[in-house]
Amino acid sequence: MKHVHKGIVDGDVIRLESPVKLPQGTPILVSFTTLHKERQDVIKQRQLKCLEQGFHLGTKLYSTREDLHAR
């Protein structure tokens, strides 16, 4: 099962922002991805811009049933 948690490295210890609900002694595999605050802000602004513009879900291709069957 895969879980993603944010945390901060403090010497040899990783301090997680949220508690992990696993039994004591559970073996795990840890993978690291470094977060760059500046890059995250750029991505956030780009995503907010996309949300403000809305999503193009297509256009009405046919105005009448006859238009649909004419092709």
PDB file of N, CA, C, O and CB in Angstrom:
ATOM      1  N   MET A   1       0.846  -1.164   0.000  1.00  0.00           N
ATOM      2  CA  MET A   1       0.000   0.000   0.000  1.00  0.00           C
ATOM      3  C   MET A   1       0.898   1.236   0.000  1.00  0.00           C
ATOM      4  O   MET A   1       1.883   1.289   0.736  1.00  0.00           O
ATOM      5  CB  MET A   1      -0.966  -0.007   1.218  1.00  0.00           C
ATOM      6  N   LYS A   2       0.557   2.232  -0.827  1.00  0.00           N
ATOM      7  CA  LYS A   2       1.374   3.424  -0.951  1.00  0.00           C
ATOM      8  C   LYS A   2       0.731   4.593  -0.219  1.00  0.00           C
ATOM      9  O   LYS A   2      -0.461   4.854  -0.376  1.00  0.00           O
ATOM     10  CB  LYS A   2       1.592   3.771  -2.421  1.00  0.00           C
ATOM     11  N   HIS A   3       1.522   5.288   0.576  1.00  0.00           N
ATOM     12  CA  HIS A   3       1.089   6.485   1.281  1.00  0.00           C
ATOM     13  C   HIS A   3       2.083   7.595   0.972  1.00  0.00           C
ATOM     14  O   HIS A   3       3.277   7.332   0.829  1.00  0.00           O
ATOM     15  CB  HIS A   3       0.977   6.235   2.821  1.00  0.00           C
ATOM     16  N   VAL A   4       1.612   8.824   0.869  1.00  0.00           N
ATOM     17  CA  VAL A   4       2.483   9.970   0.657  1.00  0.00           C
ATOM     18  C   VAL A   4       2.316  10.909   1.843  1.00  0.00           C
ATOM     19  O   VAL A   4       1.200  11.305   2.178  1.00  0.00           O
ATOM     20  CB  VAL A   4       2.160  10.695  -0.692  1.00  0.00           C
ATOM     21  N   HIS A   5       3.430  11.263   2.478  1.00  0.00           N
ATOM     22  CA  HIS A   5       3.428  12.175   3.619  1.00  0.00           C
ATOM     23  C   HIS A   5       4.512  13.215   3.403  1.00  0.00           C
ATOM     24  O   HIS A   5       5.589  12.896   2.899  1.00  0.00           O
ATOM     25  CB  HIS A   5       3.648  11.412   4.961  1.00  0.00           C
ATOM     26  N   LYS A   6       4.236  14.452   3.778  1.00  0.00           N
ATOM     27  CA  LYS A   6       5.247  15.500   3.737  1.00  0.00           C
ATOM     28  C   LYS A   6       5.988  15.525   5.056  1.00  0.00           C
ATOM     29  O   LYS A   6       5.431  15.190   6.102  1.00  0.00           O
ATOM     30  CB  LYS A   6       4.616  16.877   3.438  1.00  0.00           C
ATOM     31  N   GLY A   7       7.236  15.920   5.000  1.00  0.00           N
ATOM     32  CA  GLY A   7       8.023  16.011   6.215  1.00  0.00           C
ATOM     33  C   GLY A   7       9.241  16.883   6.013  1.00  0.00           C
ATOM     34  O   GLY A   7       9.480  17.396   4.920  1.00  0.00           O
ATOM     35  N   ILE A   8      10.005  17.044   7.067  1.00  0.00           N
ATOM     36  CA  ILE A   8      11.219  17.849   7.054  1.00  0.00           C
ATOM     37  C   ILE A   8      12.344  17.024   7.664  1.00  0.00           C
ATOM     38  O   ILE A   8      12.151  16.348   8.674  1.00  0.00           O
ATOM     39  CB  ILE A   8      11.021  19.193   7.828  1.00  0.00           C
ATOM     40  N   VAL A   9      13.522  17.084   7.043  1.00  0.00           N
ATOM     41  CA  VAL A   9      14.697  16.382   7.560  1.00  0.00           C
ATOM     42  C   VAL A   9      15.305  17.223   8.669  1.00  0.00           C
ATOM     43  O   VAL A   9      15.558  18.415   8.491  1.00  0.00           O
ATOM     44  CB  VAL A   9      15.742  16.103   6.429  1.00  0.00           C
ATOM     45  N   ASP A  10      15.537  16.591   9.817  1.00  0.00           N
ATOM     46  CA  ASP A  10      16.144  17.243  10.978  1.00  0.00           C
ATOM     47  C   ASP A  10      17.295  16.356  11.441  1.00  0.00           C
ATOM     48  O   ASP A  10      17.123  15.492  12.301  1.00  0.00           O
ATOM     49  CB  ASP A  10      15.090  17.478  12.139  1.00  0.00           C
ATOM     50  N   GLY A  11      18.474  16.584  10.856  1.00  0.00           N
ATOM     51  CA  GLY A  11      19.605  15.709  11.154  1.00  0.00           C
ATOM     52  C   GLY A  11      19.377  14.340  10.542  1.00  0.00           C
ATOM     53  O   GLY A  11      19.185  14.221   9.332  1.00  0.00           O
ATOM     54  N   ASP A  12      19.395  13.293  11.381  1.00  0.00           N
ATOM     55  CA  ASP A  12      19.136  11.930  10.917  1.00  0.00           C
ATOM     56  C   ASP A  12      17.674  11.529  11.082  1.00  0.00           C
ATOM     57  O   ASP A  12      17.328  10.361  10.904  1.00  0.00           O
ATOM     58  CB  ASP A  12      20.019  10.952  11.664  1.00  0.00           C
ATOM     59  N   VAL A  13      16.822  12.479  11.418  1.00  0.00           N
ATOM     60  CA  VAL A  13      15.405  12.187  11.694  1.00  0.00           C
ATOM     61  C   VAL A  13      14.533  12.906  10.667  1.00  0.00           C
ATOM     62  O   VAL A  13      14.812  14.044  10.289  1.00  0.00           O
ATOM     63  CB  VAL A  13      15.013  12.620  13.148  1.00  0.00           C
ATOM     64  N   ILE A  14      13.479  12.230  10.224  1.00  0.00           N
ATOM     65  CA  ILE A  14      12.490  12.849   9.341  1.00  0.00           C
ATOM     66  C   ILE A  14      11.245  13.124  10.177  1.00  0.00           C
ATOM     67  O   ILE A  14      10.648  12.200  10.729  1.00  0.00           O
ATOM     68  CB  ILE A  14      12.158  11.929   8.097  1.00  0.00           C
ATOM     69  N   ARG A  15      10.858  14.380  10.270  1.00  0.00           N
ATOM     70  CA  ARG A  15       9.675  14.777  11.034  1.00  0.00           C
ATOM     71  C   ARG A  15       8.519  14.962  10.055  1.00  0.00           C
ATOM     72  O   ARG A  15       8.555  15.847   9.200  1.00  0.00           O
ATOM     73  CB  ARG A  15       9.937  16.092  11.856  1.00  0.00           C
ATOM     74  N   LEU A  16       7.492  14.120  10.185  1.00  0.00           N
ATOM     75  CA  LEU A  16       6.345  14.166   9.287  1.00  0.00           C
ATOM     76  C   LEU A  16       5.330  15.195   9.759  1.00  0.00           C
ATOM     77  O   LEU A  16       5.159  15.417  10.958  1.00  0.00           O
ATOM     78  CB  LEU A  16       5.691  12.789   9.181  1.00  0.00           C
ATOM     79  N   GLU A  17       4.651  15.826   8.780  1.00  0.00           N
ATOM     80  CA  GLU A  17       3.638  16.832   9.104  1.00  0.00           C
ATOM     81  C   GLU A  17       2.351  16.207   9.626  1.00  0.00           C
ATOM     82  O   GLU A  17       1.599  16.853  10.356  1.00  0.00           O
ATOM     83  CB  GLU A  17       3.335  17.677   7.881  1.00  0.00           C
ATOM     84  N   SER A  18       2.096  14.970   9.264  1.00  0.00           N
ATOM     85  CA  SER A  18       0.873  14.299   9.719  1.00  0.00           C
ATOM     86  C   SER A  18       1.245  12.931  10.284  1.00  0.00           C
ATOM     87  O   SER A  18       2.238  12.334   9.868  1.00  0.00           O
ATOM     88  CB  SER A  18      -0.165  14.157   8.551  1.00  0.00           C
ATOM     89  N   PRO A  19       0.454  12.436  11.229  1.00  0.00           N
ATOM     90  CA  PRO A  19       0.781  11.140  11.824  1.00  0.00           C
ATOM     91  C   PRO A  19       0.602   9.982  10.836  1.00  0.00           C
ATOM     92  O   PRO A  19      -0.250  10.026   9.949  1.00  0.00           O
ATOM     93  CB  PRO A  19      -0.084  10.904  13.053  1.00  0.00           C
ATOM     94  N   VAL A  20       1.420   8.961  11.014  1.00  0.00           N
ATOM     95  CA  VAL A  20       1.330   7.762  10.188  1.00  0.00           C
ATOM     96  C   VAL A  20       0.575   6.703  10.988  1.00  0.00           C
ATOM     97  O   VAL A  20       0.945   6.382  12.117  1.00  0.00           O
ATOM     98  CB  VAL A  20       2.754   7.248   9.758  1.00  0.00           C
ATOM     99  N   LYS A  21      -0.480   6.170  10.391  1.00  0.00           N
ATOM    100  CA  LYS A  21      -1.299   5.185  11.103  1.00  0.00           C
ATOM    101  C   LYS A  21      -0.874   3.778  10.713  1.00  0.00           C
ATOM    102  O   LYS A  21      -1.568   3.089   9.965  1.00  0.00           O
ATOM    103  CB  LYS A  21      -2.802   5.397  10.802  1.00  0.00           C
ATOM    104  N   LEU A  22       0.268   3.367  11.226  1.00  0.00           N
ATOM    105  CA  LEU A  22       0.777   2.011  11.016  1.00  0.00           C
ATOM    106  C   LEU A  22       1.138   1.417  12.372  1.00  0.00           C
ATOM    107  O   LEU A  22       1.546   2.142  13.279  1.00  0.00           O
ATOM    108  CB  LEU A  22       2.015   2.008  10.054  1.00  0.00           C
ATOM    109  N   PRO A  23       0.991   0.116  12.515  1.00  0.00           N
ATOM    110  CA  PRO A  23       1.379  -0.512  13.780  1.00  0.00           C
ATOM    111  C   PRO A  23       2.876  -0.363  14.044  1.00  0.00           C
ATOM    112  O   PRO A  23       3.680  -0.348  13.112  1.00  0.00           O
ATOM    113  CB  PRO A  23       0.995  -1.993  13.775  1.00  0.00           C
ATOM    114  N   GLN A  24       3.234  -0.257  15.294  1.00  0.00           N
ATOM    115  CA  GLN A  24       4.644  -0.159  15.696  1.00  0.00           C
ATOM    116  C   GLN A  24       5.410  -1.357  15.153  1.00  0.00           C
ATOM    117  O   GLN A  24       4.948  -2.492  15.271  1.00  0.00           O
ATOM    118  CB  GLN A  24       4.781  -0.082  17.246  1.00  0.00           C
ATOM    119  N   GLY A  25       6.578  -1.119  14.559  1.00  0.00           N
ATOM    120  CA  GLY A  25       7.405  -2.198  14.046  1.00  0.00           C
ATOM    121  C   GLY A  25       7.093  -2.613  12.618  1.00  0.00           C
ATOM    122  O   GLY A  25       7.679  -3.575  12.120  1.00  0.00           O
ATOM    123  N   THR A  26       6.181  -1.910  11.944  1.00  0.00           N
ATOM    124  CA  THR A  26       5.845  -2.235  10.561  1.00  0.00           C
ATOM    125  C   THR A  26       7.022  -1.901   9.655  1.00  0.00           C
ATOM    126  O   THR A  26       7.500  -0.766   9.678  1.00  0.00           O
ATOM    127  CB  THR A  26       4.575  -1.475  10.108  1.00  0.00           C
ATOM    128  N   PRO A  27       7.508  -2.855   8.855  1.00  0.00           N
ATOM    129  CA  PRO A  27       8.595  -2.548   7.927  1.00  0.00           C
ATOM    130  C   PRO A  27       8.070  -1.676   6.784  1.00  0.00           C
ATOM    131  O   PRO A  27       6.983  -1.925   6.263  1.00  0.00           O
ATOM    132  CB  PRO A  27       9.230  -3.854   7.371  1.00  0.00           C
ATOM    133  N   ILE A  28       8.840  -0.656   6.396  1.00  0.00           N
ATOM    134  CA  ILE A  28       8.436   0.239   5.303  1.00  0.00           C
ATOM    135  C   ILE A  28       9.624   0.498   4.385  1.00  0.00           C
ATOM    136  O   ILE A  28      10.769   0.250   4.760  1.00  0.00           O
ATOM    137  CB  ILE A  28       7.877   1.579   5.858  1.00  0.00           C
ATOM    138  N   LEU A  29       9.354   0.992   3.198  1.00  0.00           N
ATOM    139  CA  LEU A  29      10.355   1.432   2.248  1.00  0.00           C
ATOM    140  C   LEU A  29      10.150   2.928   2.064  1.00  0.00           C
ATOM    141  O   LEU A  29       9.038   3.363   1.766  1.00  0.00           O
ATOM    142  CB  LEU A  29      10.254   0.651   0.883  1.00  0.00           C
ATOM    143  N   VAL A  30      11.193   3.716   2.234  1.00  0.00           N
ATOM    144  CA  VAL A  30      11.086   5.175   2.164  1.00  0.00           C
ATOM    145  C   VAL A  30      11.684   5.664   0.853  1.00  0.00           C
ATOM    146  O   VAL A  30      12.785   5.259   0.482  1.00  0.00           O
ATOM    147  CB  VAL A  30      11.797   5.845   3.370  1.00  0.00           C
ATOM    148  N   SER A  31      10.960   6.539   0.147  1.00  0.00           N
ATOM    149  CA  SER A  31      11.429   7.153  -1.090  1.00  0.00           C
ATOM    150  C   SER A  31      11.407   8.669  -0.885  1.00  0.00           C
ATOM    151  O   SER A  31      10.483   9.191  -0.263  1.00  0.00           O
ATOM    152  CB  SER A  31      10.542   6.722  -2.326  1.00  0.00           C
ATOM    153  N   PHE A  32      12.410   9.378  -1.399  1.00  0.00           N
ATOM    154  CA  PHE A  32      12.504  10.815  -1.189  1.00  0.00           C
ATOM    155  C   PHE A  32      12.274  11.579  -2.480  1.00  0.00           C
ATOM    156  O   PHE A  32      12.747  11.172  -3.542  1.00  0.00           O
ATOM    157  CB  PHE A  32      13.858  11.175  -0.605  1.00  0.00           C
ATOM    158  N   THR A  33      11.554  12.680  -2.392  1.00  0.00           N
ATOM    159  CA  THR A  33      11.419  13.658  -3.455  1.00  0.00           C
ATOM    160  C   THR A  33      11.585  15.022  -2.807  1.00  0.00           C
ATOM    161  O   THR A  33      10.845  15.374  -1.889  1.00  0.00           O
ATOM    162  CB  THR A  33      10.039  13.527  -4.207  1.00  0.00           C
ATOM    163  N   THR A  34      12.554  15.787  -3.284  1.00  0.00           N
ATOM    164  CA  THR A  34      12.800  17.099  -2.716  1.00  0.00           C
ATOM    165  C   THR A  34      11.787  18.084  -3.288  1.00  0.00           C
ATOM    166  O   THR A  34      11.614  18.156  -4.505  1.00  0.00           O
ATOM    167  CB  THR A  34      14.251  17.565  -3.001  1.00  0.00           C
ATOM    168  N   LEU A  35      11.122  18.838  -2.432  1.00  0.00           N
ATOM    169  CA  LEU A  35      10.157  19.846  -2.855  1.00  0.00           C
ATOM    170  C   LEU A  35      10.846  21.202  -2.920  1.00  0.00           C
ATOM    171  O   LEU A  35      11.507  21.623  -1.971  1.00  0.00           O
ATOM    172  CB  LEU A  35       8.940  19.891  -1.892  1.00  0.00           C
ATOM    173  N   HIS A  36      10.686  21.868  -4.030  1.00  0.00           N
ATOM    174  CA  HIS A  36      11.241  23.207  -4.197  1.00  0.00           C
ATOM    175  C   HIS A  36      10.095  24.205  -4.094  1.00  0.00           C
ATOM    176  O   HIS A  36       9.215  24.235  -4.953  1.00  0.00           O
ATOM    177  CB  HIS A  36      11.998  23.351  -5.564  1.00  0.00           C
ATOM    178  N   LYS A  37      10.106  25.007  -3.060  1.00  0.00           N
ATOM    179  CA  LYS A  37       9.014  25.942  -2.765  1.00  0.00           C
ATOM    180  C   LYS A  37       8.695  26.830  -3.966  1.00  0.00           C
ATOM    181  O   LYS A  37       7.526  27.028  -4.296  1.00  0.00           O
ATOM    182  CB  LYS A  37       9.373  26.813  -1.556  1.00  0.00           C
ATOM    183  N   GLU A  38       9.736  27.369  -4.627  1.00  0.00           N
ATOM    184  CA  GLU A  38       9.505  28.266  -5.752  1.00  0.00           C
ATOM    185  C   GLU A  38       8.779  27.547  -6.886  1.00  0.00           C
ATOM    186  O   GLU A  38       7.846  28.086  -7.483  1.00  0.00           O
ATOM    187  CB  GLU A  38      10.829  28.841  -6.254  1.00  0.00           C
ATOM    188  N   ARG A  39       9.222  26.321  -7.174  1.00  0.00           N
ATOM    189  CA  ARG A  39       8.599  25.559  -8.257  1.00  0.00           C
ATOM    190  C   ARG A  39       7.155  25.200  -7.910  1.00  0.00           C
ATOM    191  O   ARG A  39       6.280  25.244  -8.775  1.00  0.00           O
ATOM    192  CB  ARG A  39       9.408  24.283  -8.549  1.00  0.00           C
ATOM    193  N   GLN A  40       6.904  24.847  -6.657  1.00  0.00           N
ATOM    194  CA  GLN A  40       5.548  24.523  -6.234  1.00  0.00           C
ATOM    195  C   GLN A  40       4.628  25.734  -6.380  1.00  0.00           C
ATOM    196  O   GLN A  40       3.464  25.588  -6.753  1.00  0.00           O
ATOM    197  CB  GLN A  40       5.547  24.026  -4.783  1.00  0.00           C
ATOM    198  N   ASP A  41       5.146  26.931  -6.086  1.00  0.00           N
ATOM    199  CA  ASP A  41       4.345  28.152  -6.237  1.00  0.00           C
ATOM    200  C   ASP A  41       4.011  28.417  -7.700  1.00  0.00           C
ATOM    201  O   ASP A  41       2.896  28.832  -8.016  1.00  0.00           O
ATOM    202  CB  ASP A  41       5.088  29.357  -5.645  1.00  0.00           C
ATOM    203  N   VAL A  42       4.978  28.178  -8.606  1.00  0.00           N
ATOM    204  CA  VAL A  42       4.734  28.362 -10.036  1.00  0.00           C
ATOM    205  C   VAL A  42       3.669  27.384 -10.519  1.00  0.00           C
ATOM    206  O   VAL A  42       2.768  27.762 -11.267  1.00  0.00           O
ATOM    207  CB  VAL A  42       6.039  28.176 -10.841  1.00  0.00           C
ATOM    208  N   ILE A  43       3.771  26.134 -10.095  1.00  0.00           N
ATOM    209  CA  ILE A  43       2.789  25.116 -10.483  1.00  0.00           C
ATOM    210  C   ILE A  43       1.411  25.487  -9.947  1.00  0.00           C
ATOM    211  O   ILE A  43       0.412  25.354 -10.654  1.00  0.00           O
ATOM    212  CB  ILE A  43       3.210  23.719  -9.965  1.00  0.00           C
ATOM    213  N   LYS A  44       1.354  25.946  -8.710  1.00  0.00           N
ATOM    214  CA  LYS A  44       0.080  26.333  -8.095  1.00  0.00           C
ATOM    215  C   LYS A  44      -0.564  27.474  -8.879  1.00  0.00           C
ATOM    216  O   LYS A  44      -1.764  27.431  -9.149  1.00  0.00           O
ATOM    217  CB  LYS A  44       0.290  26.749  -6.619  1.00  0.00           C
ATOM    218  N   GLN A  45       0.212  28.489  -9.246  1.00  0.00           N
ATOM    219  CA  GLN A  45      -0.333  29.617 -10.000  1.00  0.00           C
ATOM    220  C   GLN A  45      -0.825  29.178 -11.375  1.00  0.00           C
ATOM    221  O   GLN A  45      -1.861  29.651 -11.842  1.00  0.00           O
ATOM    222  CB  GLN A  45       0.720  30.714 -10.147  1.00  0.00           C
ATOM    223  N   ARG A  46      -0.084  28.270 -12.032  1.00  0.00           N
ATOM    224  CA  ARG A  46      -0.501  27.775 -13.343  1.00  0.00           C
ATOM    225  C   ARG A  46      -1.811  26.998 -13.243  1.00  0.00           C
ATOM    226  O   ARG A  46      -2.687  27.138 -14.096  1.00  0.00           O
ATOM    227  CB  ARG A  46       0.594  26.888 -13.953  1.00  0.00           C
ATOM    228  N   GLN A  47      -1.942  26.181 -12.204  1.00  0.00           N
ATOM    229  CA  GLN A  47      -3.171  25.405 -12.028  1.00  0.00           C
ATOM    230  C   GLN A  47      -4.360  26.306 -11.700  1.00  0.00           C
ATOM    231  O   GLN A  47      -5.468  26.076 -12.185  1.00  0.00           O
ATOM    232  CB  GLN A  47      -2.987  24.364 -10.924  1.00  0.00           C
ATOM    233  N   LEU A  48      -4.130  27.333 -10.875  1.00  0.00           N
ATOM    234  CA  LEU A  48      -5.205  28.283 -10.559  1.00  0.00           C
ATOM    235  C   LEU A  48      -5.661  29.027 -11.814  1.00  0.00           C
ATOM    236  O   LEU A  48      -6.854  29.272 -11.994  1.00  0.00           O
ATOM    237  CB  LEU A  48      -4.739  29.290  -9.487  1.00  0.00           C
ATOM    238  N   LYS A  49      -4.720  29.384 -12.676  1.00  0.00           N
ATOM    239  CA  LYS A  49      -5.066  30.058 -13.933  1.00  0.00           C
ATOM    240  C   LYS A  49      -5.930  29.149 -14.805  1.00  0.00           C
ATOM    241  O   LYS A  49      -6.904  29.600 -15.407  1.00  0.00           O
ATOM    242  CB  LYS A  49      -3.787  30.475 -14.698  1.00  0.00           C
ATOM    243  N   CYS A  50      -5.567  27.866 -14.868  1.00  0.00           N
ATOM    244  CA  CYS A  50      -6.369  26.902 -15.645  1.00  0.00           C
ATOM    245  C   CYS A  50      -7.784  26.799 -15.091  1.00  0.00           C
ATOM    246  O   CYS A  50      -8.749  26.727 -15.852  1.00  0.00           O
ATOM    247  CB  CYS A  50      -5.701  25.509 -15.639  1.00  0.00           C
ATOM    248  N   LEU A  51      -7.910  26.792 -13.754  1.00  0.00           N
ATOM    249  CA  LEU A  51      -9.234  26.705 -13.146  1.00  0.00           C
ATOM    250  C   LEU A  51     -10.069  27.952 -13.420  1.00  0.00           C
ATOM    251  O   LEU A  51     -11.277  27.857 -13.636  1.00  0.00           O
ATOM    252  CB  LEU A  51      -9.108  26.488 -11.649  1.00  0.00           C
ATOM    253  N   GLU A  52      -9.429  29.120 -13.411  1.00  0.00           N
ATOM    254  CA  GLU A  52     -10.149  30.363 -13.677  1.00  0.00           C
ATOM    255  C   GLU A  52     -10.643  30.423 -15.112  1.00  0.00           C
ATOM    256  O   GLU A  52     -11.730  30.939 -15.371  1.00  0.00           O
ATOM    257  CB  GLU A  52      -9.260  31.563 -13.384  1.00  0.00           C
ATOM    258  N   GLN A  53      -9.853  29.899 -16.055  1.00  0.00           N
ATOM    259  CA  GLN A  53     -10.239  29.902 -17.460  1.00  0.00           C
ATOM    260  C   GLN A  53     -11.336  28.890 -17.748  1.00  0.00           C
ATOM    261  O   GLN A  53     -12.104  29.057 -18.695  1.00  0.00           O
ATOM    262  CB  GLN A  53      -9.036  29.618 -18.332  1.00  0.00           C
ATOM    263  N   GLY A  54     -11.413  27.859 -16.950  1.00  0.00           N
ATOM    264  CA  GLY A  54     -12.381  26.800 -17.186  1.00  0.00           C
ATOM    265  C   GLY A  54     -11.827  25.761 -18.143  1.00  0.00           C
ATOM    266  O   GLY A  54     -10.724  25.915 -18.667  1.00  0.00           O
ATOM    267  N   PHE A  55     -12.580  24.719 -18.368  1.00  0.00           N
ATOM    268  CA  PHE A  55     -12.157  23.622 -19.219  1.00  0.00           C
ATOM    269  C   PHE A  55     -12.962  23.618 -20.508  1.00  0.00           C
ATOM    270  O   PHE A  55     -14.182  23.784 -20.493  1.00  0.00           O
ATOM    271  CB  PHE A  55     -12.302  22.284 -18.489  1.00  0.00           C
ATOM    272  N   HIS A  56     -12.272  23.427 -21.617  1.00  0.00           N
ATOM    273  CA  HIS A  56     -12.939  23.335 -22.910  1.00  0.00           C
ATOM    274  C   HIS A  56     -13.486  21.916 -23.050  1.00  0.00           C
ATOM    275  O   HIS A  56     -12.727  20.954 -23.169  1.00  0.00           O
ATOM    276  CB  HIS A  56     -11.961  23.692 -24.092  1.00  0.00           C
ATOM    277  N   LEU A  57     -14.792  21.804 -23.033  1.00  0.00           N
ATOM    278  CA  LEU A  57     -15.412  20.484 -23.115  1.00  0.00           C
ATOM    279  C   LEU A  57     -15.996  20.227 -24.500  1.00  0.00           C
ATOM    280  O   LEU A  57     -16.820  19.332 -24.685  1.00  0.00           O
ATOM    281  CB  LEU A  57     -16.500  20.345 -22.057  1.00  0.00           C
ATOM    282  N   GLY A  58     -15.559  21.022 -25.460  1.00  0.00           N
ATOM    283  CA  GLY A  58     -16.047  20.833 -26.814  1.00  0.00           C
ATOM    284  C   GLY A  58     -17.106  21.864 -27.162  1.00  0.00           C
ATOM    285  O   GLY A  58     -17.559  22.631 -26.313  1.00  0.00           O
ATOM    286  N   THR A  59     -17.484  21.862 -28.415  1.00  0.00           N
ATOM    287  CA  THR A  59     -18.504  22.792 -28.879  1.00  0.00           C
ATOM    288  C   THR A  59     -19.663  22.003 -29.446  1.00  0.00           C
ATOM    289  O   THR A  59     -19.550  20.812 -29.739  1.00  0.00           O
ATOM    290  CB  THR A  59     -17.935  23.771 -29.935  1.00  0.00           C
ATOM    291  N   LYS A  60     -20.762  22.682 -29.591  1.00  0.00           N
ATOM    292  CA  LYS A  60     -21.933  22.047 -30.180  1.00  0.00           C
ATOM    293  C   LYS A  60     -21.674  21.909 -31.678  1.00  0.00           C
ATOM    294  O   LYS A  60     -21.583  22.913 -32.385  1.00  0.00           O
ATOM    295  CB  LYS A  60     -23.243  22.872 -29.894  1.00  0.00           C
ATOM    296  N   LEU A  61     -21.559  20.703 -32.156  1.00  0.00           N
ATOM    297  CA  LEU A  61     -21.203  20.467 -33.550  1.00  0.00           C
ATOM    298  C   LEU A  61     -22.405  20.517 -34.485  1.00  0.00           C
ATOM    299  O   LEU A  61     -22.266  20.858 -35.660  1.00  0.00           O
ATOM    300  CB  LEU A  61     -20.520  19.135 -33.682  1.00  0.00           C
ATOM    301  N   TYR A  62     -23.557  20.187 -33.982  1.00  0.00           N
ATOM    302  CA  TYR A  62     -24.747  20.120 -34.825  1.00  0.00           C
ATOM    303  C   TYR A  62     -25.866  20.907 -34.163  1.00  0.00           C
ATOM    304  O   TYR A  62     -26.105  20.782 -32.962  1.00  0.00           O
ATOM    305  CB  TYR A  62     -25.179  18.648 -35.073  1.00  0.00           C
ATOM    306  N   SER A  63     -26.549  21.721 -34.966  1.00  0.00           N
ATOM    307  CA  SER A  63     -27.652  22.492 -34.394  1.00  0.00           C
ATOM    308  C   SER A  63     -28.987  21.773 -34.544  1.00  0.00           C
ATOM    309  O   SER A  63     -29.904  21.996 -33.753  1.00  0.00           O
ATOM    310  CB  SER A  63     -27.728  23.860 -35.051  1.00  0.00           C
ATOM    311  N   THR A  64     -29.100  20.917 -35.548  1.00  0.00           N
ATOM    312  CA  THR A  64     -30.349  20.164 -35.736  1.00  0.00           C
ATOM    313  C   THR A  64     -30.025  18.701 -36.026  1.00  0.00           C
ATOM    314  O   THR A  64     -28.885  18.347 -36.327  1.00  0.00           O
ATOM    315  CB  THR A  64     -31.201  20.774 -36.894  1.00  0.00           C
ATOM    316  N   ARG A  65     -31.034  17.879 -35.930  1.00  0.00           N
ATOM    317  CA  ARG A  65     -30.869  16.459 -36.220  1.00  0.00           C
ATOM    318  C   ARG A  65     -30.494  16.232 -37.682  1.00  0.00           C
ATOM    319  O   ARG A  65     -29.735  15.315 -37.997  1.00  0.00           O
ATOM    320  CB  ARG A  65     -32.150  15.697 -35.884  1.00  0.00           C
ATOM    321  N   GLU A  66     -31.039  17.090 -38.596  1.00  0.00           N
ATOM    322  CA  GLU A  66     -30.748  16.968 -40.019  1.00  0.00           C
ATOM    323  C   GLU A  66     -29.263  17.233 -40.284  1.00  0.00           C
ATOM    324  O   GLU A  66     -28.660  16.588 -41.143  1.00  0.00           O
ATOM    325  CB  GLU A  66     -31.624  17.942 -40.833  1.00  0.00           C
ATOM    326  N   ASP A  67     -28.676  18.180 -39.549  1.00  0.00           N
ATOM    327  CA  ASP A  67     -27.239  18.455 -39.707  1.00  0.00           C
ATOM    328  C   ASP A  67     -26.421  17.213 -39.355  1.00  0.00           C
ATOM    329  O   ASP A  67     -25.416  16.919 -40.003  1.00  0.00           O
ATOM    330  CB  ASP A  67     -26.808  19.653 -38.815  1.00  0.00           C
ATOM    331  N   LEU A  68     -26.851  16.503 -38.344  1.00  0.00           N
ATOM    332  CA  LEU A  68     -26.147  15.311 -37.917  1.00  0.00           C
ATOM    333  C   LEU A  68     -26.176  14.240 -38.999  1.00  0.00           C
ATOM    334  O   LEU A  68     -25.159  13.596 -39.257  1.00  0.00           O
ATOM    335  CB  LEU A  68     -26.749  14.778 -36.631  1.00  0.00           C
ATOM    336  N   HIS A  69     -27.311  14.043 -39.625  1.00  0.00           N
ATOM    337  CA  HIS A  69     -27.455  12.992 -40.631  1.00  0.00           C
ATOM    338  C   HIS A  69     -26.975  13.418 -42.011  1.00  0.00           C
ATOM    339  O   HIS A  69     -26.783  12.562 -42.875  1.00  0.00           O
ATOM    340  CB  HIS A  69     -28.891  12.561 -40.713  1.00  0.00           C
ATOM    341  N   ALA A  70     -26.777  14.705 -42.247  1.00  0.00           N
ATOM    342  CA  ALA A  70     -26.319  15.189 -43.556  1.00  0.00           C
ATOM    343  C   ALA A  70     -24.876  14.784 -43.811  1.00  0.00           C
ATOM    344  O   ALA A  70     -24.476  14.663 -44.968  1.00  0.00           O
ATOM    345  CB  ALA A  70     -26.459  16.715 -43.647  1.00  0.00           C
ATOM    346  N   ARG A  71     -24.088  14.574 -42.772  1.00  0.00           N
ATOM    347  CA  ARG A  71     -22.674  14.228 -42.954  1.00  0.00           C
ATOM    348  C   ARG A  71     -22.575  12.790 -43.184  1.00  0.00           C
ATOM    349  O   ARG A  71     -21.475  12.268 -43.365  1.00  0.00           O
ATOM    350  CB  ARG A  71     -21.819  14.630 -41.768  1.00  0.00           C
TER     351      ARG A  71
END
